[in-house]
Amino acid sequence: MAGPEGGGSEPFLEEEIKLQVPNPGVLVALAGDLSCRGQGEWLDRSYQDRYLDHPEWRLLKRRLALRLRRVTGAGAWLEIKGGGQEENGIWQRPEWRQEAGAGMPACVADLPDGPVRRGLLGFLTDEDPLRELFTCEMRRRVLSVLLEEGARVKVSLDQGVVRAGAVEIGMVEVELEWRAGSREAMRALAADLMARYGLLPAKGSRFHAGLALLAPDPALMARF
């Protein structure tokens, strides 16, 4: 599979289940529960995502989302996520990633060379501007969990806000990302957490939540 519009390298296929946490108070108990199956200790990090697009929504029109992620103490990178599809409860989408430069890019030419920039040049030019849409500021706890028959899942507990100008919405989520082995084991883990901790299937991604704050043309939102 080529990069966006044929301009980048091979993507990574992200496979995950996102769950909403109606009661943030259960996160402590949930973390303790999963620690028993964890490989190592929980890793605590804070990060900020800044989502970007062309002023005429040229990425969204192609079912693409561009973000700049900066993780405290762990560097920064650029990512393009493609519009995906759900298969038996697991959301699958292609992702291209590269290291980010310093500062906030104002146009495509400000991006370092890599699969993200080359992908954008498949339908944009160096002179095309990029505008910030909204930001996500999150505290994340990450643990690699070993399941039945050698299945391995990365579990992330996320708590923070999605902000567009003066408008914001709180987000508390559990993200299960497949790493190896049986995908059915990951589905079973999701079902178990929903039953015991009152978690709910996520209605959409943080990208969807940010777009809802901006209220663009509904036809555009439906594309992603």
C-alpha positions in Angstrom: 0.0 0.0 0.0 1.5 3.4 -1.0 1.5 6.5 1.0 -1.2 9.2 0.9 -2.0 9.7 -2.8 1.0 7.5 -3.7 3.6 9.9 -2.2 5.0 8.0 0.9 6.3 4.7 2.1 4.6 1.7 3.5 2.3 2.5 6.4 1.9 0.8 9.7 -1.6 -0.8 10.2 -3.0 0.3 13.5 -5.5 -2.1 15.1 -7.3 -1.0 18.2 -10.4 -0.9 20.4 -11.3 2.3 22.1 -13.5 2.3 25.2 -15.1 5.3 27.0 -14.8 5.6 30.8 -18.0 7.2 32.1 -16.6 7.1 35.7 -12.9 8.1 35.9 -12.8 6.8 39.4 -12.5 3.2 38.1 -9.1 3.9 36.5 -7.1 3.1 39.7 -8.9 -0.2 40.2 -8.6 -1.0 36.5 -4.9 -0.3 36.5 -4.3 -2.5 39.4 -6.3 -5.3 37.8 -4.2 -5.1 34.6 -0.9 -4.9 36.4 -1.3 -8.6 37.3 -1.1 -9.4 33.6 1.4 -6.8 32.6 4.9 -7.2 31.3 6.8 -4.7 33.3 5.5 -1.5 35.0 3.1 1.2 34.0 4.8 4.0 32.0 3.4 7.4 32.8 3.6 10.2 30.1 2.0 13.4 29.1 1.6 14.5 25.5 0.0 17.2 23.3 -1.5 16.5 19.9 -2.0 19.4 17.5 -4.1 18.5 14.5 -3.5 20.3 11.2 -5.1 20.6 7.8 -5.0 22.8 4.7 -7.4 25.8 5.0 -9.7 24.1 2.4 -9.8 20.8 4.3 -7.8 19.0 1.6 -6.6 16.3 4.0 -10.0 15.6 5.5 -11.5 15.4 1.9 -9.1 12.5 1.3 -10.0 10.8 4.6 -6.6 11.8 6.2 -5.8 13.3 9.6 -2.4 15.0 10.2 -1.2 15.5 13.7 2.0 16.8 15.5 2.5 14.9 18.8 5.0 16.1 21.4 5.6 13.7 24.4 7.1 15.2 27.5 10.7 13.9 27.7 10.3 11.6 24.7 10.5 13.8 21.6 8.0 14.7 18.8 6.8 13.1 15.6 4.4 13.8 12.8 1.6 11.3 11.9 -0.9 10.9 9.1 -3.8 8.6 9.9 -6.0 7.3 7.1 -9.7 6.8 7.4 -10.1 3.2 8.5 -12.7 0.5 8.9 -14.1 -1.6 11.7 -13.8 -5.3 11.6 -15.4 -7.4 14.3 -15.1 -4.7 16.8 -11.5 -3.7 16.0 -10.8 -0.4 14.3 -8.1 -0.7 11.6 -6.4 2.3 9.9 -3.1 2.9 8.1 -0.6 5.3 9.8 2.5 7.0 8.4 5.0 8.4 10.9 8.2 10.4 11.0 10.2 12.6 13.3 9.1 16.2 13.7 11.2 19.3 13.6 11.2 22.1 16.1 8.4 24.6 16.1 4.9 24.7 14.5 4.8 24.2 10.7 3.0 26.9 8.8 3.3 25.2 5.5 4.3 21.9 3.9 7.9 23.2 3.3 8.3 23.5 7.1 8.1 19.7 7.5 11.3 17.6 7.6 11.7 15.1 4.8 10.1 11.8 5.5 7.0 9.7 4.6 4.5 12.2 6.0 5.9 15.1 4.0 6.4 13.0 0.9 2.8 11.8 1.2 1.5 15.4 1.5 3.4 16.4 -1.6 1.3 13.8 -3.5 -1.5 16.4 -3.5 -0.1 19.6 -1.9 2.9 21.8 -2.8 5.6 23.1 -0.5 3.9 26.5 -0.5 0.5 25.2 0.6 -0.4 26.5 4.1 -1.2 24.3 7.1 -3.5 25.6 9.9 -4.1 24.3 13.4 -7.5 22.8 13.9 -7.5 21.9 17.6 -5.3 20.4 20.3 -5.5 17.4 22.6 -3.7 17.4 26.0 -3.5 14.0 27.6 -2.0 12.2 30.6 -1.3 8.6 29.5 -0.4 5.4 31.4 0.9 2.5 29.2 1.3 -1.1 29.9 2.1 -4.2 27.7 -0.4 -6.9 28.7 0.0 -10.6 28.0 -3.2 -12.5 27.3 -4.2 -16.1 26.5 -2.1 -18.1 23.9 0.7 -15.5 23.8 -1.5 -12.6 22.6 0.0 -9.2 23.5 -1.9 -5.9 23.8 -0.7 -2.4 24.5 -3.1 -0.9 27.0 -3.3 2.9 27.4 -5.3 4.8 30.0 -5.9 8.3 28.7 -7.3 11.3 30.6 -7.3 14.9 29.3 -9.1 17.5 27.1 -9.7 18.2 23.5 -9.6 22.0 22.9 -10.6 24.2 20.0 -10.2 27.8 20.8 -12.2 28.6 24.0 -14.3 25.4 23.7 -13.1 22.1 25.2 -14.4 18.6 26.1 -13.0 16.2 28.6 -11.9 12.7 27.5 -11.3 9.6 29.5 -10.5 6.5 27.5 -9.0 3.0 27.6 -7.2 2.1 24.4 -6.4 -1.5 23.5 -3.9 -1.8 20.7 -3.1 -5.2 19.2 0.6 -6.2 19.1 0.8 -10.0 18.6 -1.2 -13.2 18.8 -4.9 -13.7 18.8 -7.1 -10.7 18.1 -10.0 -12.6 19.7 -8.1 -12.4 23.0 -8.1 -8.6 22.7 -11.9 -8.6 22.0 -12.4 -10.8 25.1 -10.4 -8.4 27.2 -12.5 -5.4 26.0 -15.7 -7.3 26.8 -14.4 -8.2 30.3 -13.5 -4.6 31.1 -16.8 -3.3 29.8 -18.7 -5.8 32.0 -16.7 -5.3 35.2 -15.9 -1.5 35.1 -18.9 -0.1 33.2 -16.8 1.0 30.1 -18.6 1.7 26.8 -17.5 1.4 23.2 -16.1 4.7 22.1 -18.5 6.6 19.7 -15.5 8.1 17.8 -11.9 9.1 18.0 -10.4 12.3 19.5 -10.2 13.5 16.0 -13.9 13.2 15.6 -14.4 15.0 19.0 -12.2 17.9 17.8 -14.0 18.2 14.5 -17.4 18.2 16.4 -16.1 21.3 18.3 -15.3 23.0 15.1 -18.6 22.0 13.5 -17.5 21.8 9.9 -19.8 20.7 7.0 -21.3 17.4 8.2 -20.6 15.9 4.8 -16.9 16.4 5.5 -17.1 14.7 9.0 -18.9 11.7 7.5 -15.9 11.0 5.2 -13.5 10.1 8.0 
